[in-house]
Amino acid sequence: MSRVCQVTNKGPMSGIPYRIRIVKLNVGFYQTLNGTDFGPSKNKFVRLKISSHGLRIIDKLGIDKIIANLEATGQKF
């Protein structure tokens, strides 16, 4: 699986770091992803790869809504 947050669908970006713009190296800037287990939702544990922004969305909406959205889009978790 690639480095993409399952909740926000944010992936890696590329660019040139400011400190070494003279050299012009393209560098990948990756999301900080955490493999997190969530408690019983529909009597099962769920493991998601999510970013810190995705954690805040889950705190706001609830894990049940997020899982329903993931199942509707056809993502596996």
C-alpha positions in Angstrom: 0.0 0.0 0.0 1.3 3.4 -0.8 1.8 6.3 1.6 -1.7 7.7 1.4 -4.0 8.6 4.3 -7.1 6.4 4.2 -9.3 9.1 5.6 -8.2 12.3 3.8 -6.6 10.6 0.7 -3.5 12.9 1.1 -0.4 11.5 -0.4 3.3 12.5 -0.8 4.3 15.7 -2.5 7.5 16.6 -4.2 9.5 19.8 -4.3 12.8 21.6 -3.7 13.8 22.2 -0.1 14.5 25.9 0.6 18.0 25.4 2.1 19.5 23.8 -1.0 17.7 25.6 -3.9 21.1 26.3 -5.4 21.6 22.6 -6.0 18.0 22.0 -7.2 17.4 18.5 -5.8 13.8 17.2 -6.1 12.8 15.7 -2.8 9.7 13.8 -1.7 7.8 15.2 1.3 5.8 12.3 2.9 2.8 12.4 5.2 3.4 11.2 8.7 1.2 8.1 8.8 0.3 6.1 11.8 -1.1 2.6 11.8 -3.9 2.9 14.4 -6.3 0.4 15.7 -9.8 1.5 16.5 -12.2 -0.1 18.9 -15.2 -2.3 18.2 -17.1 -0.9 15.3 -19.8 -3.3 14.2 -18.1 -5.8 16.6 -14.7 -5.8 14.9 -11.4 -3.9 15.3 -10.3 -1.8 12.5 -6.7 -0.8 11.6 -6.2 2.3 9.5 -3.2 4.1 8.1 -4.1 7.7 8.8 -2.3 11.1 9.3 -2.7 13.4 12.2 -5.3 15.4 10.3 -7.2 12.2 9.7 -7.2 11.5 13.5 -8.8 14.9 14.1 -11.5 14.2 11.5 -12.3 10.9 13.3 -12.5 12.7 16.6 -15.0 15.1 15.0 -17.2 12.8 13.0 -16.8 9.4 14.8 -15.3 6.2 13.6 -18.6 4.7 12.5 -19.2 7.5 9.9 -15.7 7.2 8.6 -16.0 3.4 8.2 -19.3 3.9 6.4 -17.6 6.3 4.0 -14.7 3.9 3.4 -17.1 1.0 2.6 -19.1 3.2 0.3 -16.0 4.1 -1.7 -14.8 0.5 -1.8 -11.6 0.8 0.2 -10.3 -2.2 2.0 -9.1 -1.9 5.6 
